[in-house]
Amino acid sequence: MNDTASLLADDPWWLIAFKAVCVFGFLVLITLFNIVFERRVVARMQHRIGPNRHGPFGSLQSLADGVKLAFKEDLTPSTADKVVFFLAPVISTAPAFLAFAVIPFGPEVSIFGERTTLQLADFPVGVLYVLAIASVGIYGIVLAGWSSGSTYPLLGGLRSSAQMISYEIAMGLSFVAVFLVAGSMSTSEIVAQQSDWWYGILLFPSFAIYLIAMVGETNRAPFDLPEAEGELVGGFHTEYSSLKFALFFLAEYINMVNVSALATTLFLGGWRAPWPISLWDGANEGWWPLLWWVSKVVLLIFVFVWLRGTLPRLRYDQFMKLGWKGLIPASLAWIVLLATVMTVRRETDVDTRTLLFTFAGVLIVGLVLSFVWDAVAARRESTRLQVRTAPTQRDAFAGGFPVPPLPGQGPDEPAYAGAARAGEQGRATETDAAQEGDRG
């Protein structure tokens, strides 16, 4: 048992309850902050004003939205499964709160005279606990789409669950490299192992794969396919309103905090101060690390907002191709390379960091070249399939209903134009016949 686990084991019941309340309050408050933060940042990117009416600088806009949702009419479709329809938002929201239990956000401190660490719980397999809890949240989305008794929510739930499961595989594979280097699955031990080098630098391919996977896992833009209004209305929560919809909304923003906190823990040194602040002797002592940890989480949340304000939504086939043919093979290749490096380190005196950086560069270059190759191949295929024949005239109103032109067809020619041309040809034939009669 490490020092963190022993300290947590000695916590009295009231201190455990106090930590649980603080974690719950932090997640609720940071959700309110994230909503306003996202609107203000996107407004800035789009040269708009953003929320500025509710509270100072619009800081109470998210609270006003919550009150508005609470007073909306709560509707339940007549064809819905009433029990499952009610439980689905709860199943989605509860795991979002539970996943935060193993996240360390500070070192050993004193709380009301009791020595403890700023962490609610510490397990030997803490990261696997987070993955298990995240997988439970998928059930809420599937059940929400199925219990609505409507076709489009069902399709949205199936598509969202396929998306989350696909990117959860890539996310789990990105953790394997951290486990190999740290030699532990405990979140507190992983933070302790990053005292010299952050794994975001040492294991940059895993960090890059995780950053992409965490956006897809949380259904955020450009991967917000379950909310593609032009295709599936509002996705799996189309039939939800009032507080039930608010629970889905809350779960999405809390999951943003969870994946950002997990990225901070596994790849950005956790609560440890960044350089050059780390040169200060007291930077990683007392309550200061809580500030560094919150700053890193907010920075990653800014990445979510930045992506939403800049990138368009991907097609579903592009999204799944990126996950299954890009991230997962790259993760497997990186794990094999990392295991090879660790074996070489045990057998020889070669510098491990040099090998890791070399293999990481080779992997990144190979991944970029694979995307370039796919783009070139797609362009060649589209060029080969282009119709080389000259455009032909057509009647867009043939059959009584206008249809758009197919590739290779000429511009639209309305039916009355064809009729006018036929009339002119008929009159010309009659004139020619009359002239022949006069000459006879």
C-alpha positions as CSV (number, residue, x, y, z in Angstrom):
1,M,0.0,0.0,0.0
2,N,1.5,3.4,-1.0
3,D,1.4,6.5,1.1
4,T,-1.7,7.9,-0.6
5,A,-3.7,4.7,0.0
6,S,-2.6,4.5,3.6
7,L,-3.6,8.1,4.2
8,L,-7.0,7.6,2.6
9,A,-7.5,4.4,4.6
10,D,-7.2,6.4,7.8
11,D,-9.8,9.1,6.8
12,P,-12.7,9.4,9.3
13,W,-16.2,9.0,7.9
14,W,-17.0,12.8,8.2
15,L,-13.9,13.6,6.1
16,I,-14.9,11.2,3.4
17,A,-18.4,12.7,3.3
18,F,-16.8,16.2,3.2
19,K,-14.7,15.2,0.2
20,A,-17.6,13.6,-1.6
21,V,-19.7,16.8,-1.2
22,C,-16.8,18.9,-2.4
23,V,-16.3,16.8,-5.5
24,F,-20.0,17.0,-6.2
25,G,-20.1,20.7,-5.7
26,F,-17.0,21.2,-7.9
27,L,-18.5,19.3,-10.8
28,V,-21.7,21.2,-10.6
29,L,-20.0,24.6,-10.4
30,I,-17.5,23.9,-13.1
31,T,-20.4,22.8,-15.4
32,L,-22.0,26.2,-14.8
33,F,-18.6,27.8,-15.6
34,N,-18.0,25.7,-18.7
35,I,-21.4,26.7,-20.3
36,V,-20.6,30.4,-19.9
37,F,-17.0,29.9,-20.9
38,E,-17.9,28.0,-24.0
39,R,-20.4,30.7,-25.1
40,R,-18.0,33.5,-24.5
41,V,-15.1,31.9,-26.3
42,V,-17.1,30.8,-29.3
43,A,-18.7,34.3,-29.4
44,R,-15.2,35.8,-29.4
45,M,-14.1,33.5,-32.2
46,Q,-17.1,34.5,-34.3
47,H,-16.9,38.2,-33.5
48,R,-20.1,38.2,-31.5
49,I,-20.9,39.6,-28.1
50,G,-22.1,36.5,-26.3
51,P,-24.1,36.3,-23.1
52,N,-23.9,39.6,-21.2
53,R,-27.3,40.1,-19.6
54,H,-27.6,37.6,-16.7
55,G,-25.1,38.6,-14.0
56,P,-21.8,40.4,-14.3
57,F,-20.4,39.7,-17.8
58,G,-23.1,37.1,-18.4
59,S,-21.7,34.9,-15.6
60,L,-25.2,33.7,-14.5
61,Q,-26.3,32.7,-18.0
62,S,-26.0,29.0,-17.4
63,L,-27.9,29.3,-14.1
64,A,-30.7,31.1,-16.0
65,D,-30.7,28.3,-18.6
66,G,-31.1,25.7,-15.7
67,V,-34.1,27.6,-14.3
68,K,-35.6,27.8,-17.7
69,L,-35.3,24.1,-18.2
70,A,-36.8,23.4,-14.8
71,F,-39.9,25.3,-15.7
72,K,-40.4,23.8,-19.1
73,E,-43.2,21.2,-19.5
74,D,-42.1,17.7,-18.9
75,L,-43.5,15.5,-21.7
76,T,-43.5,11.7,-22.0
77,P,-44.4,10.2,-25.3
78,S,-47.4,7.9,-25.2
79,T,-45.5,5.1,-26.9
80,A,-42.5,5.3,-24.5
81,D,-41.5,2.8,-21.9
82,K,-42.3,5.0,-18.8
83,V,-39.8,3.4,-16.4
84,V,-36.8,3.1,-18.7
85,F,-37.6,6.5,-20.2
86,F,-37.2,8.0,-16.7
87,L,-34.1,5.9,-15.7
88,A,-32.1,6.6,-18.8
89,P,-31.0,10.2,-17.9
90,V,-30.1,9.0,-14.4
91,I,-28.0,6.1,-15.8
92,S,-26.1,8.6,-18.0
93,T,-25.5,11.2,-15.2
94,A,-24.6,9.0,-12.2
95,P,-21.5,7.5,-13.7
96,A,-20.3,10.9,-14.7
97,F,-20.1,11.8,-11.0
98,L,-18.7,8.5,-9.9
99,A,-15.8,8.5,-12.4
100,F,-14.3,11.5,-10.6
101,A,-13.7,9.6,-7.4
102,V,-10.2,8.3,-8.2
103,I,-8.8,11.6,-9.7
104,P,-6.0,13.1,-7.5
105,F,-6.1,16.9,-7.5
106,G,-3.6,17.6,-4.8
107,P,-0.9,16.2,-2.5
108,E,-1.0,15.7,1.2
109,V,-2.7,18.5,3.1
110,S,-4.4,19.2,6.4
111,I,-8.2,19.5,6.5
112,F,-9.6,20.4,9.9
113,G,-6.5,19.0,11.6
114,E,-6.6,15.6,9.7
115,R,-3.7,14.7,7.4
116,T,-5.1,13.4,4.1
117,T,-4.6,13.8,0.3
118,L,-6.8,15.7,-2.1
119,Q,-8.4,12.6,-3.5
120,L,-11.6,10.7,-2.7
121,A,-10.4,7.2,-3.3
122,D,-7.4,5.3,-4.6
123,F,-7.5,1.9,-6.2
124,P,-4.7,-0.3,-7.5
125,V,-6.7,-0.4,-10.8
126,G,-8.1,3.2,-10.7
127,V,-7.8,3.8,-14.4
128,L,-9.7,0.6,-15.2
129,Y,-12.4,1.8,-12.8
130,V,-12.8,5.0,-14.8
131,L,-13.1,3.0,-18.0
132,A,-15.7,0.7,-16.4
133,I,-17.8,3.6,-15.1
134,A,-17.6,5.3,-18.5
135,S,-18.9,2.2,-20.3
136,V,-22.0,2.2,-18.0
137,G,-22.9,5.6,-19.2
138,I,-23.4,4.2,-22.7
139,Y,-26.3,2.1,-21.4
140,G,-28.2,5.4,-20.6
141,I,-27.8,6.6,-24.2
142,V,-29.0,3.3,-25.7
143,L,-31.9,3.0,-23.4
144,A,-32.9,6.7,-23.9
145,G,-33.2,6.1,-27.7
146,W,-35.0,2.8,-27.3
147,S,-37.4,3.8,-24.6
148,S,-38.7,6.9,-26.5
149,G,-40.8,4.7,-28.8
150,S,-39.7,6.6,-31.9
151,T,-37.6,5.8,-34.9
152,Y,-35.2,8.7,-34.9
153,P,-34.2,8.6,-31.2
154,L,-33.6,4.9,-31.6
155,L,-31.3,5.5,-34.6
156,G,-29.5,8.3,-32.7
157,G,-29.0,6.0,-29.7
158,L,-27.5,3.2,-31.8
159,R,-25.2,5.6,-33.7
160,S,-24.1,7.3,-30.5
161,S,-23.4,4.0,-28.7
162,A,-21.4,2.7,-31.7
163,Q,-19.4,5.9,-31.7
164,M,-18.6,5.8,-28.0
165,I,-17.7,2.2,-28.0
166,S,-15.4,2.6,-31.0
167,Y,-13.5,5.5,-29.5
168,E,-13.4,3.9,-26.0
169,I,-11.3,1.2,-27.6
170,A,-8.7,3.7,-28.8
171,M,-8.9,5.5,-25.5
172,G,-8.2,2.3,-23.6
173,L,-5.3,1.4,-25.8
174,S,-3.7,4.8,-25.2
175,F,-3.6,4.0,-21.5
176,V,-1.6,0.8,-22.1
177,A,1.6,2.8,-22.8
178,V,1.2,4.7,-19.6
179,F,0.7,1.4,-17.6
180,L,3.9,0.0,-19.2
181,V,6.0,3.0,-18.3
182,A,4.6,3.7,-14.9
183,G,4.3,0.1,-13.8
184,S,1.0,0.8,-12.1
185,M,-2.7,1.5,-12.8
186,S,-3.2,3.6,-9.7
187,T,-3.8,7.3,-10.6
188,S,-1.8,8.6,-7.6
189,E,1.2,6.4,-8.5
190,I,1.0,7.5,-12.1
191,V,1.2,11.1,-11.0
192,A,4.1,10.3,-8.7
193,Q,6.0,8.8,-11.6
194,Q,5.8,12.0,-13.6
195,S,8.0,14.0,-11.2
196,D,10.7,14.4,-13.9
197,W,9.0,14.0,-17.3
198,W,5.3,14.3,-18.1
199,Y,4.0,11.4,-20.1
200,G,2.4,13.8,-22.5
201,I,5.9,14.5,-23.8
202,L,7.5,11.1,-23.2
203,L,4.5,9.2,-24.7
204,F,3.2,11.9,-27.1
205,P,1.6,9.4,-29.6
206,S,-0.6,8.0,-26.8
207,F,-1.4,11.6,-25.7
208,A,-2.4,12.6,-29.2
209,I,-4.6,9.5,-29.6
210,Y,-6.2,10.2,-26.3
211,L,-7.0,13.8,-27.2
212,I,-8.8,12.7,-30.3
213,A,-10.6,9.8,-28.6
214,M,-11.8,11.9,-25.7
215,V,-13.5,14.3,-28.1
216,G,-15.3,11.4,-29.8
217,E,-16.1,9.7,-26.5
218,T,-17.9,12.8,-25.3
219,N,-19.9,13.4,-28.5
220,R,-18.5,16.8,-29.0
221,A,-17.9,18.7,-32.2
222,P,-16.6,17.8,-34.8
223,F,-17.8,14.4,-33.6
224,D,-21.3,15.5,-32.4
225,L,-23.0,13.1,-34.9
226,P,-25.7,12.0,-32.4
227,E,-27.0,15.6,-32.6
228,A,-26.9,16.0,-36.4
229,E,-30.1,18.0,-36.7
230,G,-30.4,17.5,-40.4
231,E,-30.3,13.8,-40.2
232,L,-31.6,12.5,-36.8
233,V,-33.4,15.6,-35.4
234,G,-31.8,15.8,-31.9
235,G,-30.4,12.4,-31.6
236,F,-31.2,10.0,-28.8
237,H,-32.6,12.8,-26.6
238,T,-35.1,14.1,-29.1
239,E,-38.2,13.2,-27.0
240,Y,-36.7,14.5,-23.8
241,S,-37.6,17.9,-22.2
242,S,-37.4,19.8,-18.9
243,L,-35.2,18.3,-16.2
244,K,-34.7,15.0,-18.0
245,F,-33.0,16.8,-20.9
246,A,-31.1,18.9,-18.3
247,L,-29.6,15.6,-16.9
248,F,-28.2,14.6,-20.4
249,F,-26.9,18.2,-20.8
250,L,-25.2,17.9,-17.3
251,A,-23.7,14.5,-18.1
252,E,-22.1,15.8,-21.3
253,Y,-20.4,18.7,-19.6
254,I,-19.3,16.6,-16.6
255,N,-17.8,14.0,-18.9
256,M,-15.8,16.8,-20.5
257,V,-14.4,17.6,-17.1
258,N,-13.8,13.9,-16.4
259,V,-11.8,13.2,-19.6
260,S,-9.9,16.4,-19.2
261,A,-9.0,15.5,-15.6
262,L,-8.0,12.0,-16.7
263,A,-5.7,13.5,-19.4
264,T,-4.2,15.8,-16.8
265,T,-3.6,12.9,-14.4
266,L,-2.1,10.5,-17.0
267,F,-0.2,12.8,-19.4
268,L,0.2,16.3,-17.9
269,G,1.7,15.5,-14.5
270,G,-1.5,15.7,-12.6
271,W,-1.4,18.3,-9.9
272,R,2.3,18.9,-10.3
273,A,3.4,22.4,-11.3
274,P,4.5,23.1,-14.9
275,W,7.9,24.4,-15.8
276,P,9.2,27.0,-14.8
277,I,6.9,27.2,-11.8
278,S,8.2,23.8,-10.8
279,L,11.6,25.4,-10.0
280,W,10.0,27.0,-6.9
281,D,10.5,24.6,-4.0
282,G,7.0,25.1,-2.6
283,A,5.2,24.7,-5.9
284,N,4.1,21.1,-5.3
285,E,3.3,21.5,-1.6
286,G,0.2,22.6,0.3
287,W,-2.8,23.9,-1.7
288,W,-0.9,25.4,-4.6
289,P,-1.1,22.2,-6.7
290,L,-4.9,22.5,-6.7
291,L,-4.5,25.7,-8.7
292,W,-2.1,24.0,-11.2
293,W,-4.5,21.1,-11.6
294,V,-7.6,23.3,-12.2
295,S,-5.6,25.4,-14.8
296,K,-4.7,22.3,-16.8
297,V,-8.3,21.0,-16.8
298,V,-9.6,24.4,-17.9
299,L,-6.9,24.5,-20.7
300,L,-8.1,21.1,-22.0
301,I,-11.7,22.3,-21.8
302,F,-10.7,25.2,-23.9
303,V,-9.5,22.7,-26.5
304,F,-13.0,21.3,-26.7
305,V,-14.4,24.8,-27.2
306,W,-11.7,25.6,-29.8
307,L,-12.5,22.6,-31.8
308,R,-16.2,23.4,-31.8
309,G,-15.6,26.9,-33.0
310,T,-13.3,26.0,-35.9
311,L,-14.0,22.5,-37.3
312,P,-17.1,21.3,-39.3
313,R,-18.9,18.2,-38.4
314,L,-17.5,15.0,-40.0
315,R,-19.5,12.4,-41.9
316,Y,-20.3,9.2,-40.0
317,D,-18.2,7.1,-42.4
318,Q,-15.2,9.5,-42.0
319,F,-15.6,9.4,-38.2
320,M,-15.6,5.6,-38.0
321,K,-12.8,5.2,-40.5
322,L,-10.7,7.5,-38.3
323,G,-11.3,5.4,-35.3
324,W,-11.0,1.9,-36.6
325,K,-8.5,2.4,-39.4
326,G,-6.5,5.2,-37.9
327,L,-6.4,5.5,-34.1
328,I,-6.7,1.8,-33.2
329,P,-4.0,0.5,-35.5
330,A,-1.7,3.4,-34.5
331,S,-2.3,2.6,-30.9
332,L,-1.4,-1.1,-31.4
333,A,1.7,-0.2,-33.4
334,W,2.8,2.3,-30.7
335,I,2.3,-0.3,-27.9
336,V,4.5,-2.8,-29.8
337,L,7.2,-0.2,-30.4
338,L,7.1,0.8,-26.7
339,A,7.3,-2.8,-25.5
340,T,10.3,-3.3,-27.8
341,V,12.0,-0.2,-26.4
342,M,11.5,-1.4,-22.8
343,T,12.9,-4.8,-23.7
344,V,16.0,-3.2,-25.4
345,R,16.4,-1.1,-22.3
346,R,16.6,-4.1,-20.0
347,E,19.0,-5.9,-22.3
348,T,21.3,-3.0,-23.4
349,D,22.5,0.4,-22.2
350,V,20.7,2.4,-25.0
351,D,19.0,5.6,-23.8
352,T,15.3,4.9,-23.5
353,R,14.2,8.4,-24.2
354,T,16.1,8.6,-27.4
355,L,14.5,5.4,-28.7
356,L,11.0,6.6,-27.6
357,F,11.3,9.9,-29.4
358,T,12.7,8.2,-32.5
359,F,9.9,5.7,-32.7
360,A,7.3,8.3,-31.8
361,G,8.5,10.4,-34.7
362,V,8.4,7.5,-37.1
363,L,4.9,6.6,-36.0
364,I,3.6,10.1,-36.4
365,V,5.2,10.4,-39.9
366,G,3.7,7.1,-40.9
367,L,0.2,8.1,-39.7
368,V,0.4,11.4,-41.6
369,L,1.5,9.6,-44.7
370,S,-1.4,7.2,-44.4
371,F,-3.9,10.0,-44.4
372,V,-2.1,11.7,-47.4
373,W,-2.2,8.4,-49.2
374,D,-5.9,8.0,-48.6
375,A,-6.6,11.5,-49.8
376,V,-4.6,10.9,-53.0
377,A,-6.3,7.5,-53.6
378,A,-9.8,9.1,-53.1
379,R,-9.0,11.8,-55.6
380,R,-7.7,9.4,-58.2
381,E,-10.9,7.3,-57.7
382,S,-13.2,10.3,-58.2
383,T,-11.3,11.3,-61.3
384,R,-11.5,7.8,-62.8
385,L,-15.3,7.7,-62.2
386,Q,-16.1,11.0,-63.8
387,V,-18.2,10.8,-66.9
388,R,-16.3,11.9,-70.0
389,T,-19.3,12.0,-72.3
390,A,-20.7,15.3,-73.6
391,P,-23.7,16.6,-71.7
392,T,-27.1,15.6,-73.1
393,Q,-30.3,17.7,-73.1
394,R,-33.1,16.3,-70.9
395,D,-36.6,17.2,-69.8
396,A,-36.5,17.9,-66.1
397,F,-40.3,17.6,-65.9
398,A,-40.5,14.2,-67.6
399,G,-42.9,12.0,-65.5
400,G,-44.6,15.0,-63.9
401,F,-42.0,15.7,-61.2
402,P,-38.8,17.8,-61.5
403,V,-35.6,15.9,-60.7
404,P,-32.0,17.3,-60.4
405,P,-29.5,16.4,-63.2
406,L,-27.3,13.4,-62.8
407,P,-23.5,13.6,-63.4
408,G,-22.9,14.1,-67.1
409,Q,-26.3,15.5,-67.9
410,G,-26.8,19.0,-69.3
411,P,-28.8,21.8,-67.9
412,D,-32.5,21.6,-67.2
413,E,-34.9,22.0,-70.1
414,P,-38.5,22.5,-69.0
415,A,-41.3,20.6,-70.7
416,Y,-42.8,23.7,-72.3
417,A,-39.6,24.3,-74.1
418,G,-39.7,20.9,-75.7
419,A,-43.4,21.4,-76.6
420,A,-42.6,24.8,-78.2
421,R,-39.8,23.2,-80.2
422,A,-42.2,20.5,-81.4
423,G,-44.8,23.1,-82.4
424,E,-42.3,25.0,-84.3
425,Q,-41.2,21.9,-86.1
426,G,-44.8,21.1,-87.0
427,R,-45.5,24.6,-88.3
428,A,-42.4,24.4,-90.5
429,T,-43.6,21.1,-91.9
430,E,-47.0,22.5,-92.8
431,T,-45.3,25.6,-94.5
432,D,-43.1,23.3,-96.6
433,A,-46.2,21.2,-97.6
434,A,-48.1,24.4,-98.7
435,Q,-45.2,25.6,-100.7
436,E,-44.9,22.3,-102.5
437,G,-48.6,22.5,-103.3
438,D,-48.3,26.0,-104.8
439,R,-45.5,24.9,-107.1
440,G,-47.6,21.9,-108.2
